[in-house]
Amino acid sequence: MGSWVFIVGNIFFIVGSVIEFLGQVPLLQRLPSSSHRKIADVVEVKHYESGEYVARDGEPVAGLCFIWDGQAEVSDPSNADDGNRLFLKKYDYFGHGSTGSTHQVNVVALSTLTCLILPNKYRCLLQPKSIWNADETPENFSLVEHILHLEPLDVNIFRGFTPPDAPAFKQVFGGQFIGQALAAASKTVDCFKRLHSLHATFILRGDNNVPIIYQVDRVRDGNNFATRTVEAKQHGSVIFTLIASFQKEQLGFEHQTASVPLVPSPETLLSMEELQERHMTDPRLPMEYRIRVASKKFVPWPIEIRFCEKYSTREESKPSFNYWFRARGKLSDDPALHRCVVAYASDLIFASVSLNPHRKGIIASALSLDHSMWFHRPMKADDWLLYVIESPTAYGGRGFVTGRMYNRKGELVVSLTQECRIRKVKDLQEPPKSKL
């Protein structure tokens, strides 16, 4: 981040401070973080004395104006009723969405007032094609970035979709709920605050064919921490909730006692495509099984996975599992996006590990109930991360799993827990039922 300074009167403006200020304006938070830098480079600073007109009814609109410091009053000359007086303070703005070339109201400084003005010729910066990247078009993005793209409907309301080329399930994938809800929360927090924890609850199954509305509640905005709650709705009902906490990056004590397990590097392991090819061509496997594998269309996941050990949904095994994962393709640089991608990927296979000791002779299913994550260190979701999963217990139709994610350097970057509903679907040896 640059450190250049510009001066108006006796007020000094450091570009980093301007970017931080812009990131706390609700209208701008939904923009890519790189847009804040672009806007900071072109805003104009204007200073007003108490009683001076900032804007007059009938005069040309200079641009979008943000209150940096001080207070102003908005008055409508056509309605002199004092009960309709509107006051503006720091982070408030006016001039957004003006359809004509002139102001429709008066804006008067009530104190010494400093404003940042985005000239009209730069209004295009407010309308990027993506919430994550200000420079490229979504056609160039990876599939997972497409999935985590939201349509802003209001400063606190977003709409998410299940793209037709995303992996299909009978219901919305749990990781999609987590990732999209976190994306909505992240788009209401300034880019200097980074997610450090989230807690999610799955309430109802999601419909893949219906958009998901994410409503964000700005619970807390402090100097160092911010808290958001998110409700996901379909068909008028709340089907998923998330609470997320964000913190401004700070220096502090550091230690790590958790050690990364000894596993093969991802470059030495087979991809899911290579595993499928091996299953189709291995002469040791029954021909009927090989034909069944070959007949299934392979849909690449937006997340690339490489198993560190054998994984089977039909054989009994220990209640633990390790695998490497990363996003397919190159992600945009926004750190919030990388956290959202990790959150999206975190629900893959996680719950099903609690079924490993119980798979002998049966087909079983696991359904996520709640999910918690703690983000300890920065990470890149398009670089390999090791997912270490253990299930210490299962009881009462519920499984419990814990997880740790490490980067290639062995640093613990994320810790996780989840509870899930687990149950037997059918016995493998059950005779087929008559359809007559």
C-alpha positions in Angstrom: 0.0 0.0 0.0 1.3 3.4 -0.9 2.0 6.1 1.6 1.7 9.3 -0.5 0.0 12.3 1.1 -2.2 15.1 -0.2 -3.0 18.2 1.7 -6.1 20.4 1.7 -5.7 23.5 3.9 -4.0 22.2 7.0 -5.5 18.7 6.7 -3.2 15.8 5.7 -4.7 12.8 3.9 -2.7 9.5 3.7 -3.9 7.3 0.9 -4.1 4.3 3.2 -6.4 6.3 5.5 -8.6 7.2 2.5 -8.9 3.6 1.5 -9.8 2.6 5.0 -12.4 5.3 5.2 -13.9 4.3 1.8 -14.1 0.7 3.1 -16.4 1.8 5.9 -18.9 3.4 3.6 -21.8 0.9 3.3 -22.4 1.7 -0.3 -18.8 0.8 -1.2 -18.2 -2.2 0.9 -19.8 -4.5 -1.7 -17.2 -3.5 -4.2 -13.9 -5.4 -4.8 -11.2 -4.2 -2.4 -9.1 -3.1 -5.4 -11.9 -0.7 -6.3 -11.3 1.2 -3.1 -7.7 1.9 -4.2 -8.9 3.1 -7.6 -11.5 5.4 -6.0 -9.0 6.7 -3.5 -6.8 7.7 -6.4 -9.4 9.9 -8.1 -11.5 11.4 -5.3 -11.3 15.2 -4.8 -11.2 16.7 -1.3 -13.3 19.7 -0.5 -13.6 21.8 2.6 -16.7 23.8 3.8 -17.3 26.3 6.6 -20.3 26.2 8.8 -23.4 27.5 7.0 -21.8 27.1 3.6 -23.8 25.3 0.9 -22.3 21.9 -0.1 -25.0 21.5 -2.8 -27.9 23.6 -4.0 -31.2 22.6 -5.4 -31.2 23.1 -9.1 -27.4 23.3 -9.4 -25.3 20.7 -11.4 -24.4 17.4 -9.6 -20.6 17.4 -9.3 -20.4 13.7 -8.3 -20.9 11.4 -5.4 -20.0 13.1 -2.1 -18.8 11.3 1.1 -18.7 13.0 4.5 -15.2 12.6 5.8 -15.6 14.8 8.9 -18.2 17.1 10.3 -22.0 17.3 9.9 -24.4 18.6 7.2 -28.1 19.0 6.9 -30.3 18.0 3.9 -33.3 20.2 3.2 -36.0 20.0 0.6 -37.0 23.5 -0.5 -40.4 22.2 -1.5 -41.1 21.0 2.0 -40.1 23.2 4.9 -41.5 20.9 7.6 -38.8 20.7 10.2 -40.0 17.2 11.1 -38.4 16.0 7.8 -34.9 17.4 8.5 -32.2 14.9 7.6 -28.6 15.1 9.0 -25.5 13.6 7.5 -22.4 12.6 9.4 -19.1 10.7 8.8 -19.5 7.8 6.2 -22.8 9.2 5.0 -23.1 10.2 1.3 -25.3 11.9 -1.2 -25.5 12.2 -4.9 -25.7 8.5 -5.5 -28.3 7.3 -8.1 -29.1 10.9 -9.3 -31.0 10.5 -12.5 -30.8 14.1 -13.6 -28.0 16.6 -13.9 -29.0 18.8 -11.0 -29.4 18.4 -7.2 -33.0 18.1 -6.0 -32.2 19.2 -2.4 -30.0 21.6 -0.5 -27.0 20.3 1.5 -25.7 22.8 4.1 -22.6 22.4 6.4 -23.6 22.5 10.0 -20.0 22.6 11.2 -16.6 22.7 9.6 -17.0 20.0 7.0 -14.7 17.9 4.9 -15.9 15.8 2.0 -14.5 13.4 -0.5 -16.1 13.7 -4.0 -16.0 11.1 -6.7 -16.4 13.0 -9.9 -19.2 11.9 -12.3 -16.8 10.7 -14.9 -15.5 8.0 -12.5 -19.0 6.6 -11.5 -18.2 3.5 -13.6 -15.9 2.4 -10.7 -19.1 1.8 -8.7 -20.3 -0.9 -11.1 -17.7 -3.6 -11.5 -18.9 -6.9 -13.1 -17.7 -8.9 -10.0 -17.7 -8.3 -6.3 -14.2 -9.8 -6.1 -12.3 -8.2 -9.1 -12.5 -4.7 -10.5 -10.4 -5.3 -13.6 -11.5 -8.6 -15.2 -14.8 -10.0 -16.4 -16.3 -13.1 -14.7 -15.8 -15.2 -17.9 -12.1 -15.4 -16.8 -12.8 -16.6 -13.3 -12.7 -20.1 -11.9 -15.9 -22.0 -11.2 -15.7 -21.6 -7.5 -15.3 -17.8 -7.9 -18.5 -17.9 -10.1 -20.3 -19.8 -7.3 -19.2 -17.2 -4.7 -20.2 -14.2 -6.8 -23.3 -12.5 -5.4 -25.7 -10.0 -6.8 -26.0 -7.0 -4.5 -29.7 -6.0 -4.1 -29.1 -3.5 -1.3 -26.3 -2.5 1.1 -27.3 -5.5 3.3 -29.1 -7.8 0.9 -27.5 -10.2 -1.7 -28.7 -12.8 -4.0 -26.8 -16.1 -4.7 -27.3 -18.8 -7.3 -26.4 -22.4 -7.9 -24.7 -22.2 -11.4 -25.8 -24.9 -13.8 -22.2 -26.1 -14.2 -21.7 -26.5 -10.5 -21.7 -30.1 -9.1 -25.3 -31.3 -8.7 -26.8 -32.6 -5.5 -30.4 -33.2 -4.4 -30.1 -30.1 -2.4 -27.8 -27.1 -2.1 -24.4 -28.2 -1.1 -23.7 -27.1 2.5 -20.3 -25.5 1.6 -22.2 -23.3 -0.9 -24.3 -21.9 1.9 -21.2 -21.3 4.1 -19.2 -19.7 1.3 -22.0 -17.5 -0.1 -23.2 -16.4 3.3 -19.6 -15.5 4.3 -19.2 -13.6 1.0 -22.3 -11.6 1.9 -21.0 -10.8 5.4 -17.6 -9.9 4.0 -19.2 -7.4 1.6 -20.4 -5.4 4.5 -17.1 -5.1 6.3 -14.1 -2.9 5.4 -11.2 -4.7 3.7 -8.8 -4.0 6.6 -10.8 -6.4 8.8 -10.3 -10.1 8.1 -12.6 -13.0 9.0 -11.3 -14.9 12.1 -14.2 -17.1 13.0 -17.6 -18.2 11.8 -20.4 -20.4 13.2 -23.1 -21.8 10.9 -26.4 -23.7 11.4 -28.2 -25.7 8.7 -31.9 -25.5 9.2 -33.7 -26.7 6.0 -32.6 -28.2 2.7 -31.9 -25.8 -0.1 -33.4 -25.8 -3.5 -30.8 -25.8 -6.3 -33.3 -24.2 -8.8 -34.2 -21.2 -6.7 -32.1 -18.1 -5.9 -30.9 -17.7 -2.3 -31.5 -14.4 -0.6 -28.8 -13.5 2.0 -29.8 -10.8 4.6 -26.9 -9.4 6.6 -27.3 -7.8 10.0 -24.5 -5.4 11.0 -24.4 -6.4 14.7 -21.2 -4.6 15.7 -18.7 -2.2 14.1 -15.8 -1.5 16.4 -12.3 -0.1 15.8 -10.7 -3.5 15.7 -13.6 -6.0 15.5 -16.8 -6.3 13.5 -19.6 -8.9 13.9 -22.2 -9.9 11.3 -25.1 -12.3 11.2 -26.5 -13.7 8.0 -29.9 -15.4 7.2 -30.3 -17.3 4.0 -33.8 -17.5 2.7 -35.7 -19.5 0.1 -39.5 -19.7 -0.4 -39.9 -17.1 2.3 -38.3 -19.3 5.0 -34.9 -19.0 6.8 -33.0 -22.2 5.8 -29.5 -21.3 7.0 -27.8 -18.9 9.4 -24.3 -17.7 9.9 -22.5 -15.5 12.4 -19.0 -14.2 11.5 -16.5 -12.1 13.3 -13.8 -9.9 11.7 -10.7 -8.4 13.1 -8.2 -5.7 11.9 -4.9 -7.4 11.5 -2.6 -6.9 14.5 0.7 -8.1 15.8 0.6 -10.3 18.9 1.9 -13.5 20.6 2.5 -16.5 18.4 2.9 -20.2 19.0 1.9 -23.5 17.4 1.9 -26.9 19.1 -0.2 -28.8 16.5 2.1 -30.6 14.1 1.3 -31.5 10.5 1.1 -35.2 10.0 3.5 -37.0 7.7 1.7 -37.4 4.4 2.8 -37.6 0.7 3.1 -34.3 -1.1 0.1 -33.5 -3.4 2.3 -33.7 -6.6 2.9 -37.5 -5.9 -0.8 -38.3 -5.5 -3.5 -39.1 -8.1 -6.2 -36.6 -9.0 -9.8 -37.6 -9.0 -9.8 -37.9 -12.8 -6.8 -40.2 -12.6 -8.4 -42.3 -9.9 -11.5 -42.7 -12.1 -9.4 -43.7 -15.1 -7.6 -46.3 -12.9 -10.9 -47.8 -11.7 -12.1 -48.1 -15.3 -9.0 -49.9 -16.5 -7.8 -52.0 -13.5 -8.2 -55.6 -14.6 -8.4 -56.7 -10.9 -11.7 -55.0 -10.5 -15.0 -56.7 -11.5 -16.0 -55.9 -15.0 -19.5 -54.9 -13.8 -18.0 -52.3 -11.5 -15.7 -50.9 -14.2 -18.6 -50.6 -16.6 -20.6 -48.7 -14.0 -17.8 -46.3 -13.3 -17.3 -45.7 -17.0 -21.0 -45.0 -17.5 -21.0 -42.2 -15.0 -20.2 -38.7 -16.3 -17.4 -37.2 -14.3 -18.1 -33.6 -13.4 -14.9 -31.8 -12.1 -15.3 -30.2 -8.7 -14.5 -26.5 -8.4 -12.1 -27.8 -5.7 -9.3 -30.1 -6.7 -8.8 -33.0 -4.2 -6.0 -35.5 -3.8 -6.4 -38.2 -1.2 -3.5 -39.1 1.1 -4.9 -42.5 1.7 -7.6 -44.9 0.3 -11.1 -43.6 0.7 -14.2 -45.8 0.4 -17.8 -45.1 1.2 -18.5 -48.9 1.5 -15.7 -50.2 3.6 -15.1 -49.9 7.3 -12.1 -47.8 8.2 -10.6 -45.6 11.0 -12.5 -42.4 11.9 -9.9 -40.1 10.4 -8.9 -39.0 6.9 -6.4 -36.6 5.3 -6.4 -35.0 1.9 -4.9 -32.1 0.0 -7.2 -29.5 -1.8 -7.0 -26.3 -3.7 -9.3 -24.2 -5.9 -9.2 -25.1 -9.6 -7.8 -22.2 -11.6 -6.4 -18.9 -10.5 -8.4 -16.9 -8.0 -8.7 -13.1 -7.8 -6.4 -11.6 -5.2 -9.0 -10.4 -2.7 -8.1 -12.1 0.7 -11.8 -12.3 1.6 -12.4 -14.4 -1.5 -9.7 -16.9 -0.4 -11.3 -17.3 3.0 -14.7 -17.8 1.4 -13.3 -20.5 -0.9 -11.7 -22.3 2.0 -15.1 -22.1 3.8 -16.8 -23.5 0.7 -14.4 -26.4 0.5 -14.5 -27.2 4.2 -17.7 -29.1 4.0 -16.4 -31.6 1.5 -16.1 -35.1 3.0 -15.9 -33.6 6.5 -19.0 -35.0 8.0 -18.8 -38.4 6.4 -15.6 -39.2 8.2 -17.8 -39.9 11.3 -19.3 -42.8 9.3 -16.0 -44.5 8.6 -16.1 -47.1 11.4 -19.7 -48.0 10.6 -19.7 -48.6 6.8 -19.4 -52.4 6.8 -22.3 -53.9 4.9 -24.3 -50.8 4.8 -24.8 -47.6 2.8 -25.0 -44.6 5.2 -25.5 -40.8 4.9 -24.3 -37.8 6.8 -26.1 -34.4 6.8 -24.4 -31.3 8.3 -26.2 -29.7 11.3 -23.8 -27.0 12.4 -20.3 -25.9 11.4 -17.6 -23.7 13.0 -14.3 -22.4 11.7 -11.4 -20.4 13.2 -9.0 -18.7 10.8 -5.6 -18.4 12.4 -3.3 -17.2 9.6 -3.6 -15.9 6.0 -3.8 -18.5 3.3 -4.1 -18.9 -0.5 -7.0 -21.1 -1.5 -5.6 -21.7 -5.0 -2.4 -23.2 -3.4 -2.4 -26.7 -1.8 -3.8 -27.0 1.7 -3.8 -30.2 3.8 -7.1 -31.1 5.4 -6.7 -33.3 8.5 -10.0 -34.7 9.7 -10.8 -36.8 12.8 -14.1 -38.0 14.4 -13.6 -38.5 18.1 -17.2 -39.7 18.8 -20.6 -40.5 17.4 -23.7 -41.0 19.4 -27.5 -40.6 19.3 -27.7 -40.5 15.5 -25.1 -37.6 15.4 -21.5 -37.7 14.4 -18.9 -35.2 15.5 -15.8 -34.2 13.5 -12.8 -31.9 14.0 -10.5 -30.6 11.4 -7.2 -28.8 10.9 -5.9 -27.2 7.7 -2.2 -26.6 7.1 -0.4 -24.8 4.3 2.7 -26.2 2.5 5.0 -24.7 5.2 3.2 -26.7 7.9 1.5 -23.7 9.5 -1.9 -24.3 11.0 -4.2 -21.9 9.1 -7.7 -23.1 10.1 -9.3 -25.1 12.8 -12.8 -26.6 12.4 -15.6 -28.6 14.1 -18.9 -29.9 12.8 -21.8 -32.0 14.1 -23.9 -33.9 11.6 -26.8 -36.3 11.5 -25.7 -39.8 10.5 -27.9 -42.8 9.6 -28.1 -46.0 7.7 -29.7 -45.8 4.3 -29.9 -49.5 3.5 -28.0 -52.8 3.8 -25.7 -53.6 0.9 -27.1 -57.2 0.8 -30.7 -56.1 0.7 -32.6 -58.0 -2.1 -34.1 -55.6 -4.7 -37.7 -54.8 -4.0 -40.3 -55.7 -6.6 -41.7 -52.7 -8.5 -45.0 -54.5 -9.2 
